[in-house]
Structure formats: structure tokens, C-alpha cells
Amino acid sequence: MRVIVKPTVFLVASLFPACANGGLDYRRSIERIAHDIAGLKDSHPQLRDFSVAEHLKADKLQISYGYHTHKPTGRGGWTSSVPNPDEDGMWFYIDLHSPGSTLQIHTQPAAIPYCVGAMRLSFLSLEGAKTRSAEGAIWEILKKHGATRCDK
């Protein structure tokens, strides 16, 4: 059986809470985003196993989650390097990183860059064909936290 996957790539950024020294508190912001995503469980069954404690890596400014996924079967591109969802599954990855990062996950040519302070936020998402899409709801959460397009 062939599973149709709907890949999405967003590089987004948010206006995050300020630190006491006037800088941005990226750790607190990624935590708030994770808590808001956890709030989607009732409306998106594929998020029912999402746990802030388990899927947030605040020390790395990352959120990564997979539900009903399998090893990728395709070659090339970022989707060949991450878990692919079953028909009712999803996988997503959110992180804050330096705009100068050369990691493959941060250098997707089709992505529109969005910025926050001196950092960028990546949002990569794969959803199964029979999944009620959560990517729009996650995008709304990112906008709620101030997502803006880079000026540069």
C-alpha cells in the first residue's frame, strides 16, 4: 500500500518573551509553543501522545514529535531523513537556530525565511493522507507567538 504524504516546510520566527537583560527568552518561548501544541490534543487525535516533557528539548530549542510513523522509503530531500507518517499519522519538527546554520534541516531551498531577533525558527511537517491536518493549527500557534517574515 502506498501512503500519500503531505510535506510542508515553513521557516518561521516569533517575537519571543524578553529576558531580564532585554534579550529574547528563546527557551521560554519554545516551551510556550509546546504547551499550546499540547492544547490541540482534543481536536487533533494524532497529537494525543504529544507530551511537553517528552517532545520538547528546551536546551536545544527543539520540539520533535511523531505519531504512527515508519522509516522513510524515498531517496533525497529532507523527507528521506525523517520518520514518515502512516495514513493516520504525522511527524513535525520545530526549532530555533542561527540564520547561519548549514545543517541540512535548516537549508531547505523552498522555505520562506521568517526571523525572530537573531534567530530563525524551522517548522517541518509531514501528515498522512487520512489525517485531519494539524499544521494550520500549529501555524496559528506560531503566529500567536509573533511569527513574522524576515526583513532581509
OpenMM code with the backbone's topology and positions (N, CA, C; nanometers):
from openmm import Vec3, app, unit

residues = "MET ARG VAL ILE VAL LYS PRO THR VAL PHE LEU VAL ALA SER LEU PHE PRO ALA CYS ALA ASN GLY GLY LEU ASP TYR ARG ARG SER ILE GLU ARG ILE ALA HIS ASP ILE ALA GLY LEU LYS ASP SER HIS PRO GLN LEU ARG ASP PHE SER VAL ALA GLU HIS LEU LYS ALA ASP LYS LEU GLN ILE SER TYR GLY TYR HIS THR HIS LYS PRO THR GLY ARG GLY GLY TRP THR SER SER VAL PRO ASN PRO ASP GLU ASP GLY MET TRP PHE TYR ILE ASP LEU HIS SER PRO GLY SER THR LEU GLN ILE HIS THR GLN PRO ALA ALA ILE PRO TYR CYS VAL GLY ALA MET ARG LEU SER PHE LEU SER LEU GLU GLY ALA LYS THR ARG SER ALA GLU GLY ALA ILE TRP GLU ILE LEU LYS LYS HIS GLY ALA THR ARG CYS ASP LYS".split()
positions = [
    Vec3(0.0831, -0.1170, 0.0000),
    Vec3(0.0000, 0.0000, 0.0000),
    Vec3(0.0883, 0.1243, 0.0000),
    Vec3(0.0572, 0.2174, -0.0830),
    Vec3(0.1324, 0.3426, -0.0922),
    Vec3(0.0633, 0.4491, -0.0084),
    Vec3(0.1383, 0.5154, 0.0778),
    Vec3(0.0843, 0.6215, 0.1619),
    Vec3(0.1201, 0.7554, 0.0992),
    Vec3(0.0219, 0.8387, 0.0822),
    Vec3(0.0460, 0.9725, 0.0294),
    Vec3(0.0749, 1.0643, 0.1475),
    Vec3(0.1878, 1.1317, 0.1418),
    Vec3(0.2302, 1.2200, 0.2485),
    Vec3(0.2217, 1.3629, 0.1992),
    Vec3(0.1718, 1.4497, 0.2862),
    Vec3(0.1613, 1.5910, 0.2534),
    Vec3(0.2752, 1.6647, 0.3246),
    Vec3(0.3907, 1.6862, 0.2583),
    Vec3(0.5010, 1.7540, 0.3262),
    Vec3(0.4812, 1.9053, 0.3285),
    Vec3(0.5265, 1.9650, 0.4343),
    Vec3(0.5204, 2.1094, 0.4476),
    Vec3(0.6496, 2.1578, 0.5105),
    Vec3(0.7008, 2.2676, 0.4607),
    Vec3(0.8196, 2.3292, 0.5175),
    Vec3(0.7876, 2.4753, 0.5436),
    Vec3(0.8098, 2.5195, 0.6653),
    Vec3(0.7999, 2.6605, 0.6993),
    Vec3(0.9250, 2.6953, 0.7767),
    Vec3(0.9861, 2.8046, 0.7451),
    Vec3(1.0867, 2.8618, 0.8331),
    Vec3(1.0174, 2.9843, 0.8892),
    Vec3(0.9885, 2.9792, 1.0179),
    Vec3(0.9110, 3.0861, 1.0793),
    Vec3(0.9839, 3.1398, 1.1995),
    Vec3(0.9457, 3.2577, 1.2423),
    Vec3(1.0046, 3.3156, 1.3601),
    Vec3(0.8972, 3.3841, 1.4411),
    Vec3(0.9285, 3.4064, 1.5656),
    Vec3(0.8302, 3.4577, 1.6577),
    Vec3(0.8914, 3.5684, 1.7416),
    Vec3(0.8096, 3.6617, 1.7859),
    Vec3(0.8544, 3.7628, 1.8801),
    Vec3(0.8412, 3.7015, 2.0181),
    Vec3(0.9511, 3.6605, 2.0729),
    Vec3(0.9505, 3.5835, 2.1948),
    Vec3(0.9592, 3.6721, 2.3177),
    Vec3(0.9225, 3.6185, 2.4342),
    Vec3(0.9328, 3.6954, 2.5583),
    Vec3(1.0751, 3.7445, 2.5818),
    Vec3(1.0859, 3.8606, 2.6395),
    Vec3(1.2168, 3.9188, 2.6649),
    Vec3(1.2774, 3.8629, 2.7927),
    Vec3(1.4102, 3.8522, 2.7926),
    Vec3(1.4845, 3.8165, 2.9136),
    Vec3(1.4998, 3.9421, 2.9974),
    Vec3(1.5427, 3.9238, 3.1198),
    Vec3(1.5630, 4.0374, 3.2092),
    Vec3(1.6652, 4.1352, 3.1521),
    Vec3(1.7613, 4.0856, 3.0727),
    Vec3(1.8649, 4.1730, 3.0183),
    Vec3(1.8225, 4.2406, 2.8880),
    Vec3(1.6955, 4.2250, 2.8487),
    Vec3(1.6459, 4.2887, 2.7283),
    Vec3(1.6529, 4.2005, 2.6052),
    Vec3(1.7222, 4.0863, 2.6134),
    Vec3(1.7276, 3.9934, 2.5010),
    Vec3(1.6006, 3.9099, 2.4952),
    Vec3(1.5957, 3.8195, 2.4007),
    Vec3(1.4789, 3.7343, 2.3858),
    Vec3(1.4983, 3.6040, 2.4625),
    Vec3(1.3951, 3.5599, 2.5302),
    Vec3(1.3997, 3.4356, 2.6061),
    Vec3(1.3491, 3.3233, 2.5167),
    Vec3(1.4374, 3.2693, 2.4347),
    Vec3(1.4010, 3.1666, 2.3383),
    Vec3(1.3542, 3.0386, 2.4062),
    Vec3(1.4170, 3.0036, 2.5149),
    Vec3(1.3778, 2.8809, 2.5855),
    Vec3(1.2332, 2.8910, 2.6333),
    Vec3(1.1982, 2.9996, 2.6954),
    Vec3(1.0609, 3.0186, 2.7463),
    Vec3(0.9613, 3.0183, 2.6303),
    Vec3(0.9982, 3.0758, 2.5202),
    Vec3(0.9094, 3.0821, 2.4047),
    Vec3(0.8830, 2.9448, 2.3446),
    Vec3(0.9865, 2.8626, 2.3289),
    Vec3(0.9668, 2.7295, 2.2725),
    Vec3(0.8842, 2.6444, 2.3685),
    Vec3(0.8992, 2.6678, 2.4992),
    Vec3(0.8157, 2.5994, 2.5979),
    Vec3(0.6685, 2.6393, 2.5817),
    Vec3(0.6424, 2.7677, 2.5619),
    Vec3(0.5045, 2.8149, 2.5439),
    Vec3(0.4424, 2.7577, 2.4167),
    Vec3(0.5210, 2.7494, 2.3122),
    Vec3(0.4723, 2.6905, 2.1871),
    Vec3(0.4357, 2.5442, 2.2104),
    Vec3(0.5217, 2.4699, 2.2793),
    Vec3(0.4949, 2.3287, 2.3078),
    Vec3(0.3673, 2.3125, 2.3900),
    Vec3(0.3479, 2.3973, 2.4894),
    Vec3(0.2253, 2.3900, 2.5708),
    Vec3(0.1016, 2.4169, 2.4870),
    Vec3(0.1102, 2.5124, 2.3959),
    Vec3(-0.0045, 2.5416, 2.3087),
    Vec3(-0.0328, 2.4247, 2.2137),
    Vec3(0.0711, 2.3597, 2.1630),
    Vec3(0.0514, 2.2430, 2.0768),
    Vec3(-0.0171, 2.1316, 2.1561),
    Vec3(0.0229, 2.1119, 2.2804),
    Vec3(-0.0417, 2.0107, 2.3648),
    Vec3(-0.1911, 2.0396, 2.3801),
    Vec3(-0.2284, 2.1653, 2.3726),
    Vec3(-0.3691, 2.2038, 2.3825),
    Vec3(-0.4522, 2.1636, 2.2618),
    Vec3(-0.3894, 2.1148, 2.1559),
    Vec3(-0.4612, 2.0729, 2.0345),
    Vec3(-0.5051, 1.9264, 2.0386),
    Vec3(-0.4724, 1.8550, 2.1437),
    Vec3(-0.4989, 1.7102, 2.1501),
    Vec3(-0.6453, 1.6750, 2.1282),
    Vec3(-0.7376, 1.7524, 2.1837),
    Vec3(-0.8799, 1.7197, 2.1711),
    Vec3(-0.9303, 1.7319, 2.0284),
    Vec3(-0.8755, 1.8233, 1.9525),
    Vec3(-0.9231, 1.8452, 1.8158),
    Vec3(-0.8404, 1.7720, 1.7095),
    Vec3(-0.7267, 1.7185, 1.7467),
    Vec3(-0.6378, 1.6500, 1.6524),
    Vec3(-0.5876, 1.5204, 1.7161),
    Vec3(-0.6554, 1.4087, 1.6881),
    Vec3(-0.6201, 1.2805, 1.7521),
    Vec3(-0.4743, 1.2395, 1.7330),
    Vec3(-0.4112, 1.2804, 1.6239),
    Vec3(-0.2722, 1.2429, 1.6004),
    Vec3(-0.1764, 1.3097, 1.6996),
    Vec3(-0.2256, 1.4046, 1.7774),
    Vec3(-0.1433, 1.4701, 1.8790),
    Vec3(-0.1668, 1.4123, 2.0183),
    Vec3(-0.2478, 1.3096, 2.0303),
    Vec3(-0.2854, 1.2575, 2.1629),
    Vec3(-0.1658, 1.2089, 2.2428),
    Vec3(-0.0596, 1.1667, 2.1785),
    Vec3(0.0596, 1.1213, 2.2503),
    Vec3(0.1625, 1.2320, 2.2709),
    Vec3(0.1310, 1.3549, 2.2272),
    Vec3(0.2262, 1.4651, 2.2427),
    Vec3(0.2389, 1.5011, 2.3902),
    Vec3(0.3608, 1.5056, 2.4372),
    Vec3(0.3908, 1.5407, 2.5753),
    Vec3(0.4983, 1.6485, 2.5753),
    Vec3(0.4705, 1.7589, 2.6428),
    Vec3(0.5701, 1.8655, 2.6511),
    Vec3(0.6985, 1.8110, 2.7125),
    Vec3(0.6858, 1.7342, 2.8195),
    Vec3(0.8041, 1.6802, 2.8879),
    Vec3(0.8862, 1.5891, 2.7980),
    Vec3(0.8186, 1.5107, 2.7131),
    Vec3(0.8888, 1.4130, 2.6292),
    Vec3(0.9359, 1.4704, 2.4961),
    Vec3(0.8616, 1.5612, 2.4367),
    Vec3(0.8907, 1.6043, 2.2998),
    Vec3(0.9566, 1.7414, 2.2880),
    Vec3(0.9632, 1.8146, 2.3973),
    Vec3(1.0328, 1.9432, 2.3988),
    Vec3(1.1753, 1.9220, 2.4469),
    Vec3(1.2699, 1.9737, 2.3706),
    Vec3(1.4104, 1.9733, 2.4117),
    Vec3(1.4518, 2.1192, 2.4249),
    Vec3(1.4095, 2.1800, 2.5371),
    Vec3(1.4289, 2.3233, 2.5559),
    Vec3(1.5759, 2.3626, 2.5543),
    Vec3(1.6646, 2.2714, 2.6002),
    Vec3(1.8073, 2.3029, 2.5999),
    Vec3(1.8610, 2.3148, 2.4575),
    Vec3(1.7933, 2.2499, 2.3615),
    Vec3(1.8318, 2.2593, 2.2206),
    Vec3(1.7350, 2.3465, 2.1419),
    Vec3(1.6351, 2.4048, 2.2089),
    Vec3(1.5330, 2.4881, 2.1462),
    Vec3(1.4628, 2.4120, 2.0337),
    Vec3(1.4216, 2.2875, 2.0637),
    Vec3(1.3586, 2.1999, 1.9643),
    Vec3(1.2331, 2.1341, 2.0186),
    Vec3(1.1401, 2.1100, 1.9287),
    Vec3(1.0245, 2.0255, 1.9543),
    Vec3(1.0204, 1.9262, 1.8394),
    Vec3(1.0123, 1.7977, 1.8715),
    Vec3(1.0043, 1.6954, 1.7678),
    Vec3(0.9011, 1.5922, 1.8102),
    Vec3(0.8142, 1.5520, 1.7167),
    Vec3(0.7061, 1.4598, 1.7509),
    Vec3(0.6697, 1.3745, 1.6310),
    Vec3(0.6461, 1.2489, 1.6574),
    Vec3(0.5975, 1.1582, 1.5551),
    Vec3(0.4874, 1.0701, 1.6110),
    Vec3(0.3859, 1.0454, 1.5313),
    Vec3(0.2743, 0.9593, 1.5693),
    Vec3(0.2408, 0.8701, 1.4507),
    Vec3(0.2388, 0.7404, 1.4738),
    Vec3(0.2134, 0.6420, 1.3683),
    Vec3(0.3014, 0.6707, 1.2460),
    Vec3(0.4318, 0.6525, 1.2653),
    Vec3(0.5289, 0.6782, 1.1589),
    Vec3(0.6049, 0.5504, 1.1255),
    Vec3(0.6762, 0.5564, 1.0147),
    Vec3(0.7607, 0.4461, 0.9703),
    Vec3(0.8876, 0.5037, 0.9091),
    Vec3(0.9849, 0.4179, 0.8854),
    Vec3(1.1096, 0.4623, 0.8224),
    Vec3(1.0787, 0.5155, 0.6831),
    Vec3(1.1504, 0.6197, 0.6408),
    Vec3(1.1262, 0.6746, 0.5064),
    Vec3(1.1623, 0.5730, 0.3984),
    Vec3(1.0882, 0.5761, 0.2893),
    Vec3(1.1145, 0.4859, 0.1781),
    Vec3(1.1704, 0.5589, 0.0570),
    Vec3(1.1608, 0.6916, 0.0545),
    Vec3(1.2104, 0.7690, -0.0587),
    Vec3(1.3576, 0.8016, -0.0453),
    Vec3(1.4116, 0.8537, -0.1541),
    Vec3(1.5523, 0.8958, -0.1573),
    Vec3(1.5585, 1.0453, -0.1800),
    Vec3(1.6522, 1.1100, -0.1143),
    Vec3(1.6769, 1.2512, -0.1358),
    Vec3(1.5787, 1.3404, -0.0623),
    Vec3(1.6225, 1.4640, -0.0397),
    Vec3(1.5398, 1.5619, 0.0281),
    Vec3(1.5255, 1.5327, 0.1766),
    Vec3(1.4720, 1.6288, 0.2480),
    Vec3(1.4622, 1.6150, 0.3929),
    Vec3(1.3639, 1.5065, 0.4345),
    Vec3(1.2625, 1.4773, 0.3514),
    Vec3(1.1653, 1.3750, 0.3900),
    Vec3(1.2257, 1.2350, 0.3924),
    Vec3(1.3406, 1.2172, 0.3271),
    Vec3(1.4063, 1.0867, 0.3285),
    Vec3(1.4917, 1.0670, 0.4534),
    Vec3(1.5018, 1.1696, 0.5353),
    Vec3(1.5867, 1.1637, 0.6539),
    Vec3(1.5080, 1.1643, 0.7845),
    Vec3(1.3758, 1.1687, 0.7761),
    Vec3(1.2930, 1.1781, 0.8961),
    Vec3(1.1840, 1.0711, 0.8918),
    Vec3(1.1258, 1.0383, 1.0068),
    Vec3(1.0157, 0.9419, 1.0059),
    Vec3(0.9019, 0.9907, 0.9160),
    Vec3(0.8451, 0.9011, 0.8381),
    Vec3(0.7320, 0.9344, 0.7515),
    Vec3(0.6040, 0.8832, 0.8156),
    Vec3(0.4949, 0.9585, 0.8051),
    Vec3(0.3712, 0.9181, 0.8712),
    Vec3(0.2952, 0.8094, 0.7950),
    Vec3(0.2262, 0.7248, 0.8716),
    Vec3(0.1283, 0.6344, 0.8139),
    Vec3(0.0085, 0.7197, 0.7716),
    Vec3(-0.0934, 0.6583, 0.7132),
    Vec3(-0.2098, 0.7346, 0.6664),
    Vec3(-0.2737, 0.8186, 0.7765),
    Vec3(-0.2720, 0.7695, 0.9011),
    Vec3(-0.3347, 0.8424, 1.0123),
    Vec3(-0.2318, 0.9108, 1.1021),
    Vec3(-0.1087, 0.9226, 1.0557),
    Vec3(-0.0020, 0.9740, 1.1401),
    Vec3(0.0469, 1.1117, 1.1022),
    Vec3(0.1456, 1.1553, 1.1771),
    Vec3(0.2113, 1.2825, 1.1479),
    Vec3(0.3494, 1.2831, 1.2113),
    Vec3(0.4332, 1.3700, 1.1599),
    Vec3(0.5646, 1.3984, 1.2170),
    Vec3(0.5869, 1.5466, 1.1988),
    Vec3(0.6399, 1.6132, 1.3034),
    Vec3(0.6802, 1.7531, 1.2859),
    Vec3(0.8023, 1.7836, 1.3697),
    Vec3(0.8694, 1.8911, 1.3285),
    Vec3(0.9919, 1.9359, 1.3924),
    Vec3(0.9896, 2.0877, 1.3927),
    Vec3(1.0151, 2.1447, 1.5082),
    Vec3(1.0229, 2.2903, 1.5241),
    Vec3(1.1533, 2.3185, 1.5967),
    Vec3(1.2278, 2.4180, 1.5502),
    Vec3(1.3467, 2.4584, 1.6256),
    Vec3(1.3820, 2.6034, 1.5997),
    Vec3(1.4570, 2.6576, 1.6937),
    Vec3(1.5170, 2.7899, 1.6802),
    Vec3(1.6641, 2.7682, 1.6500),
    Vec3(1.7160, 2.8439, 1.5547),
    Vec3(1.8565, 2.8253, 1.5180),
    Vec3(1.9139, 2.9546, 1.4603),
    Vec3(2.0446, 2.9562, 1.4502),
    Vec3(2.1152, 3.0695, 1.3914),
    Vec3(2.0843, 3.0778, 1.2424),
    Vec3(2.0656, 3.1993, 1.1886),
    Vec3(2.0431, 3.2103, 1.0449),
    Vec3(2.1607, 3.1577, 0.9625),
    Vec3(2.2777, 3.1484, 1.0217),
    Vec3(2.3954, 3.0987, 0.9510),
    Vec3(2.4118, 2.9481, 0.9567),
    Vec3(2.3169, 2.8770, 1.0172),
    Vec3(2.3294, 2.7318, 1.0283),
    Vec3(2.3346, 2.6680, 0.8901),
    Vec3(2.4243, 2.5705, 0.8755),
    Vec3(2.4368, 2.4983, 0.7490),
    Vec3(2.3869, 2.3538, 0.7606),
    Vec3(2.3199, 2.3208, 0.8715),
    Vec3(2.2615, 2.1880, 0.8834),
    Vec3(2.1576, 2.1692, 0.7727),
    Vec3(2.1511, 2.0513, 0.7161),
    Vec3(2.0588, 2.0258, 0.6053),
    Vec3(1.9150, 2.0611, 0.6416),
    Vec3(1.8760, 2.0329, 0.7649),
    Vec3(1.7387, 2.0592, 0.8059),
    Vec3(1.7060, 2.2086, 0.8059),
    Vec3(1.8091, 2.2936, 0.8087),
    Vec3(1.7892, 2.4388, 0.8103),
    Vec3(1.8075, 2.5038, 0.6738),
    Vec3(1.8410, 2.4275, 0.5720),
    Vec3(1.8753, 2.4869, 0.4419),
    Vec3(1.7813, 2.4417, 0.3312),
    Vec3(1.6530, 2.4374, 0.3591),
    Vec3(1.5555, 2.3943, 0.2593),
    Vec3(1.5308, 2.5085, 0.1601),
    Vec3(1.5600, 2.4882, 0.0317),
    Vec3(1.5512, 2.5980, -0.0653),
    Vec3(1.4090, 2.6485, -0.0899),
    Vec3(1.3076, 2.5653, -0.0675),
    Vec3(1.1701, 2.6068, -0.0945),
    Vec3(1.1084, 2.6832, 0.0219),
    Vec3(1.1793, 2.6947, 0.1309),
    Vec3(1.1239, 2.7569, 0.2508),
    Vec3(1.1380, 2.9087, 0.2465),
    Vec3(1.0353, 2.9763, 0.2939),
    Vec3(1.0399, 3.1218, 0.3082),
    Vec3(1.0945, 3.1506, 0.4471),
    Vec3(1.2020, 3.2279, 0.4589),
    Vec3(1.2608, 3.2520, 0.5912),
    Vec3(1.1785, 3.3518, 0.6741),
    Vec3(1.1576, 3.3144, 0.7973),
    Vec3(1.0966, 3.4026, 0.8968),
    Vec3(1.1954, 3.4161, 1.0103),
    Vec3(1.1988, 3.5301, 1.0745),
    Vec3(1.3008, 3.5588, 1.1751),
    Vec3(1.2405, 3.6061, 1.3063),
    Vec3(1.3202, 3.5889, 1.4100),
    Vec3(1.2919, 3.6449, 1.5427),
    Vec3(1.4248, 3.6843, 1.6039),
    Vec3(1.4348, 3.8086, 1.6381),
    Vec3(1.5619, 3.8532, 1.6922),
    Vec3(1.6746, 3.8107, 1.6002),
    Vec3(1.7747, 3.7468, 1.6575),
    Vec3(1.8893, 3.6999, 1.5804),
    Vec3(1.8750, 3.5531, 1.5391),
    Vec3(1.7569, 3.4942, 1.5607),
    Vec3(1.7367, 3.3521, 1.5352),
    Vec3(1.6275, 3.3304, 1.4313),
    Vec3(1.6271, 3.2097, 1.3744),
    Vec3(1.5184, 3.1636, 1.2887),
    Vec3(1.4525, 3.0438, 1.3545),
    Vec3(1.3269, 3.0201, 1.3143),
    Vec3(1.2549, 2.9045, 1.3644),
    Vec3(1.2136, 2.8193, 1.2462),
    Vec3(1.2505, 2.6925, 1.2476),
    Vec3(1.2116, 2.5992, 1.1416),
    Vec3(1.0871, 2.5229, 1.1850),
    Vec3(0.9973, 2.5003, 1.0899),
    Vec3(0.8810, 2.4153, 1.1119),
    Vec3(0.8702, 2.3225, 0.9924),
    Vec3(0.8994, 2.1939, 1.0151),
    Vec3(0.8872, 2.0918, 0.9122),
    Vec3(0.7741, 1.9999, 0.9537),
    Vec3(0.6879, 1.9632, 0.8601),
    Vec3(0.5720, 1.8823, 0.8941),
    Vec3(0.5404, 1.7831, 0.7837),
    Vec3(0.5084, 1.6604, 0.8237),
    Vec3(0.4579, 1.5574, 0.7323),
    Vec3(0.3300, 1.5030, 0.7940),
    Vec3(0.2258, 1.4906, 0.7127),
    Vec3(0.0985, 1.4390, 0.7627),
    Vec3(0.0461, 1.3324, 0.6682),
    Vec3(-0.0131, 1.2297, 0.7248),
    Vec3(-0.0730, 1.1237, 0.6459),
    Vec3(-0.1974, 1.1727, 0.5729),
    Vec3(-0.2320, 1.1033, 0.4641),
    Vec3(-0.3443, 1.1435, 0.3791),
    Vec3(-0.4790, 1.1371, 0.4504),
    Vec3(-0.4910, 1.0535, 0.5524),
    Vec3(-0.6186, 1.0397, 0.6229),
    Vec3(-0.6161, 1.1078, 0.7602),
    Vec3(-0.5312, 1.2051, 0.7739),
    Vec3(-0.5160, 1.2777, 0.8989),
    Vec3(-0.5821, 1.4138, 0.8865),
    Vec3(-0.6588, 1.4529, 0.9878),
    Vec3(-0.7087, 1.5908, 0.9912),
    Vec3(-0.5872, 1.6788, 1.0165),
    Vec3(-0.5567, 1.7650, 0.9234),
    Vec3(-0.4340, 1.8423, 0.9292),
    Vec3(-0.4237, 1.9256, 1.0574),
    Vec3(-0.3091, 1.9179, 1.1224),
    Vec3(-0.2787, 1.9994, 1.2399),
    Vec3(-0.1835, 2.1124, 1.2044),
    Vec3(-0.1289, 2.1088, 1.0839),
    Vec3(-0.0258, 2.2070, 1.0503),
    Vec3(-0.0793, 2.3501, 1.0525),
    Vec3(-0.2025, 2.3715, 1.0091),
    Vec3(-0.2606, 2.5062, 1.0148),
    Vec3(-0.2779, 2.5546, 1.1577),
    Vec3(-0.3196, 2.4649, 1.2460),
    Vec3(-0.3358, 2.5000, 1.3867),
    Vec3(-0.2006, 2.5310, 1.4505),
    Vec3(-0.0984, 2.4542, 1.4137),
    Vec3(0.0361, 2.4822, 1.4655),
    Vec3(0.0863, 2.6155, 1.4110),
    Vec3(0.0597, 2.6408, 1.2839),
    Vec3(0.0975, 2.7701, 1.2264),
    Vec3(0.0304, 2.8841, 1.3033),
    Vec3(-0.0966, 2.8689, 1.3395),
    Vec3(-0.1666, 2.9719, 1.4177),
    Vec3(-0.1001, 2.9926, 1.5534),
    Vec3(-0.0537, 2.8849, 1.6145),
    Vec3(0.0185, 2.8967, 1.7413),
    Vec3(0.1462, 2.9774, 1.7210),
    Vec3(0.2186, 2.9486, 1.6144),
    Vec3(0.3418, 3.0235, 1.5873),
    Vec3(0.3112, 3.1707, 1.5626),
    Vec3(0.2034, 3.1987, 1.4888),
    Vec3(0.1639, 3.3389, 1.4669),
    Vec3(0.1225, 3.4037, 1.5977),
    Vec3(0.0532, 3.3297, 1.6819),
    Vec3(0.0136, 3.3810, 1.8136),
    Vec3(0.1364, 3.4260, 1.8924),
    Vec3(0.2454, 3.3561, 1.8716),
    Vec3(0.3691, 3.3903, 1.9398),
    Vec3(0.4535, 3.4883, 1.8584),
    Vec3(0.3901, 3.5525, 1.7594),
    Vec3(0.4522, 3.6632, 1.6895),
    Vec3(0.5249, 3.6293, 1.5603),
    Vec3(0.4945, 3.5192, 1.4952),
    Vec3(0.5648, 3.4810, 1.3729),
    Vec3(0.5634, 3.5933, 1.2700),
    Vec3(0.6796, 3.6274, 1.2205),
    Vec3(0.6952, 3.7334, 1.1206),
    Vec3(0.7972, 3.6923, 1.0154),
    Vec3(0.7796, 3.7432, 0.8964),
    Vec3(0.8726, 3.7153, 0.7871),
    Vec3(0.9998, 3.7989, 0.8055),
    Vec3(1.1129, 3.7416, 0.7676),
    Vec3(1.2400, 3.8144, 0.7791),
    Vec3(1.2375, 3.9394, 0.6927),
    Vec3(1.3032, 4.0431, 0.7382),
    Vec3(1.3171, 4.1676, 0.6604),
    Vec3(1.4235, 4.1549, 0.5542),
    Vec3(1.5225, 4.0682, 0.5784),
    Vec3(1.6376, 4.0578, 0.4887),
    Vec3(1.6082, 3.9677, 0.3727),
] * unit.nanometer
topology = app.Topology()
chain = topology.addChain("A")
for resn in residues:
    res = topology.addResidue(resn, chain)
    for name in ("N", "CA", "C"):
        topology.addAtom(name, app.Element.getBySymbol(name[0]), res)
